[in-house]
Amino acid sequence: MALSECTSHRVDRAYTYGGIGIVIERDDDGIVVKRVMPGTPADGRLHAGARLIAVDGEAPADIETWASAIRGAPGTTVALAVEYPCGGHKLVEIDRDVIHMQY
């Protein structure tokens, strides 16, 4: 078979988990919401740039522990203490749901 006869195809990868639909990252000052996925429980409740202060009253030591604490069984609630760059602090309670990720 000649190289020109080969076709390429895209392989989509997907997984699901119980959570709220945010992407977090570590910066110099702690854990920040990098992105809120549209159509997820966090959509409209959290915004990119929010600094996470506590999850269910605790401040995990590393990003992996933060991610584990935010995820959980669909139908359960997670409480996040957040701080925004403009100086506002608030406690946001969000019910977890099944999150579908594709990449």
Contact map, one row per residue, 1 for C-alpha under 8 A:
1110110000000000000000000000000000000000000000000000000000000000000000000000000000000000000000000000000
1111110000000000000000000000000000000000000000000000000000000000000000000000000000000000000000000000000
1111110000000000000000000000000000000000000000000000000000000000000000000000000000000000000000000000000
0111111000000000000000000000000000000000000000000000000000000000000000000000000000000000000000000000000
1111111000000000000000000000000000000000000000000000000000000000000000000000000000000000000000000000000
1111111100000000000000000000000000000000000000000000000000000000000000000000000000000000000000000000000
0001111110000000000000000000000000000000000000000000000000000000000000000000000000000000000000000000000
0000011111000000000000000000000000000000000000000000000000000000000000000000000000000000000000000000000
0000001111100000000000000000000000000000000000000000000000000000000000000000000000000000000000000000000
0000000111110000000000000000000000000000000000000000000000000000000000000000000000000000000000000000000
0000000011111000000000000000000000000000000000000000000000000000000000000000000000000000000000000000000
0000000001111100000000000000000000000000000000000000000000000000000000000000000000000000000000000000011
0000000000111110000000000000000000000000000000000000000000000000000000000000000000000000000000000000011
0000000000011111000000000000000000000000000000000000000000000000000000000000000000000000000000000001111
0000000000001111100000000000000000000000000000000000000000000000000000000000000000000000000000000001110
0000000000000111110000000000000000000000000000000000000000000000000000000000000000000000000000000111100
0000000000000011111000000000000000000000000000000000000000000000000000100000000000000000000000000111000
0000000000000001111100000000000000000000000000000000000000000000000000111100000000000000000000011110000
0000000000000000111110000000000000000000000000000000000000000000000001111100000000000000000000011110000
0000000000000000011111000000000000000001110000000000000000000000000001100000000000000000000001111010000
0000000000000000001111100000000000011001111000000000000000000000000000000000000000000000000000000010000
0000000000000000000111110000000011111000010000000000000000000000000000000000000000000000000000000000000
0000000000000000000011111000000011111000000000000000000000000000000000000000000000000000000000000000000
0000000000000000000001111100001111100000000000000000000000000010001000000000000000000000000000000000000
0000000000000000000000111110001111000000000000000000000000000010000000000000000000000000000000000000000
0000000000000000000000011111111100000000000000000000000000000010000000000000000000000000000000000000000
0000000000000000000000001111111100000000000000000000000000000000000000000000000000000000000000000000000
0000000000000000000000000111110000000000000000000000000000000000000000000000000000000000000000000000000
0000000000000000000000000111111000000000000000000000000000000000000000000000000000000000000000000000000
0000000000000000000000000111111100000000000000000011000000000000000000000000000000000000000000000000000
0000000000000000000000011110111110000000000000000011100000000010000000000000000000000000000000000000000
0000000000000000000000011110011111000000000000011111000000000000000000000000000000000000000000000000000
0000000000000000000001111000001111110000000000111111000000000000000000000000000000000000000000000000000
0000000000000000000001111000000111110000000000011000000000000000000000000000000000000000000000000000000
0000000000000000000001110000000011111000000000110000000000000000000000000000000000000000000000000000000
0000000000000000000011100000000011111101011001110000000000000000000000000000000000000000000000000000000
0000000000000000000011100000000000111111011000000000000000000000000000000000000000000000000000000000000
0000000000000000000000000000000000011111001000000000000000000000000000000000000000000000000000000000000
0000000000000000000000000000000000001111101000000000000000000000000000000000000000000000000000000000000
0000000000000000000110000000000000011111111000000000000000000000000000000000000000000000000000001010000
0000000000000000000110000000000000000011111010000000000000000000000000000000000000000000000001111000000
0000000000000000000111000000000000011001111111000000000000000000000000000000000000000000000001000000000
0000000000000000000010000000000000011111111111100000000000000000000000000000000000000000000000000000000
0000000000000000000000000000000000000000011111100000000000000000000000000000000000000000000000000000000
0000000000000000000000000000000000000000111111100000000000000000000000000000000000000000000101000000000
0000000000000000000000000000000000010000011111110100000000000000000000000000000000000000000100000000000
0000000000000000000000000000000010110000001111111100000000000000000000000000000000000000000000000000000
0000000000000000000000000000000111110000000001111100000000000000000000000000000000000000000000000000000
0000000000000000000000000000000111000000000000111110000000000000000000000000000000011000000000000000000
0000000000000000000000000000000110000000000001111111000000000000000000000000000001111000000000000000000
0000000000000000000000000000011110000000000000001111100000000000000000000000000001111000000000000000000
0000000000000000000000000000011110000000000000000111111000000000000000000000000111100000000000000000000
0000000000000000000000000000001000000000000000000011111000100000000000000000000111100000000000000000000
0000000000000000000000000000000000000000000000000001111111110000000000000000000111000000000000000000000
0000000000000000000000000000000000000000000000000001111111110000010011000000011110000000000000000000000
0000000000000000000000000000000000000000000000000000011111000000000000000000011100000000000000000000000
0000000000000000000000000000000000000000000000000000011111100000000000000000001110000000000000000000000
0000000000000000000000000000000000000000000000000000011111110000000000000000000000000000000000000000000
0000000000000000000000000000000000000000000000000000111011111000010000000000000000000000000000000000000
0000000000000000000000000000000000000000000000000000011001111110110000000000000000000000000000000000000
0000000000000000000000000000000000000000000000000000000000111110110000000000000000000000000000000000000
0000000000000000000000000000000000000000000000000000000000011111110000000000000000000000000000000000000
0000000000000000000000011100001000000000000000000000000000011111111000000000000000000000000000000000000
0000000000000000000000000000000000000000000000000000000000000111111100000000000000000000000000000000000
0000000000000000000000000000000000000000000000000000000000011111111110000000000000000000000000000000000
0000000000000000000000000000000000000000000000000000001000111111111111000000000000000000000000000000000
0000000000000000000000010000000000000000000000000000000000000011111111100000000000000000000000000000000
0000000000000000000000000000000000000000000000000000000000000001111111110000000000000000000000000000000
0000000000000000000000000000000000000000000000000000001000000000111111110000000000000000000000000000000
0000000000000000001100000000000000000000000000000000001000000000011111110000010000000000000000000000000
0000000000000000111100000000000000000000000000000000000000000000001111111000000000000000000000010000000
0000000000000000011000000000000000000000000000000000000000000000000111111101000000000000000000010000000
0000000000000000011000000000000000000000000000000000000000000000000000111111000000000000000000011000000
0000000000000000011000000000000000000000000000000000000000000000000000011111000000000000000000111100000
0000000000000000000000000000000000000000000000000000000000000000000000001111100000000000000000111000000
0000000000000000000000000000000000000000000000000000000000000000000000011111110000000000000000110000000
0000000000000000000000000000000000000000000000000000000000000000000000000011111000000000000011110000000
0000000000000000000000000000000000000000000000000000001100000000000001000001111100000000000011110000000
0000000000000000000000000000000000000000000000000000001110000000000000000000111110000000001111000000000
0000000000000000000000000000000000000000000000000001111110000000000000000000011111000000001110000000000
0000000000000000000000000000000000000000000000000001111010000000000000000000001111100000111100000000000
0000000000000000000000000000000000000000000000000111110000000000000000000000000111110000111100000000000
0000000000000000000000000000000000000000000000000111100000000000000000000000000011111011110000000000000
0000000000000000000000000000000000000000000000001110000000000000000000000000000001111111100000000000000
0000000000000000000000000000000000000000000000001110000000000000000000000000000000111111000000000000000
0000000000000000000000000000000000000000000000000000000000000000000000000000000000011111000000000000000
0000000000000000000000000000000000000000000000000000000000000000000000000000000000111111100000000000000
0000000000000000000000000000000000000000000000000000000000000000000000000000000000111111110000000000000
0000000000000000000000000000000000000000000000000000000000000000000000000000000011110011111000000000000
0000000000000000000000000000000000000000000000000000000000000000000000000000000011100001111100000000000
0000000000000000000000000000000000000000000000000000000000000000000000000000001111000000111110000000000
0000000000000000000000000000000000000000000011000000000000000000000000000000001111000000011111000000000
0000000000000000000000000000000000000000000000000000000000000000000000000000111100000000001111100000000
0000000000000000000100000000000000000000110010000000000000000000000000000000111000000000000111110000000
0000000000000000000100000000000000000000100000000000000000000000000000000111110000000000000011111000000
0000000000000000011100000000000000000000100000000000000000000000000000111111110000000000000001111100000
0000000000000000011100000000000000000001100000000000000000000000000000001110000000000000000000111110000
0000000000000001111000000000000000000000000000000000000000000000000000000100000000000000000000011111000
0000000000000001111110000000000000000001000000000000000000000000000000000000000000000000000000001111100
0000000000000111100000000000000000000000000000000000000000000000000000000000000000000000000000000111110
0000000000000111000000000000000000000000000000000000000000000000000000000000000000000000000000000011111
0000000000011110000000000000000000000000000000000000000000000000000000000000000000000000000000000001111
0000000000011100000000000000000000000000000000000000000000000000000000000000000000000000000000000000111
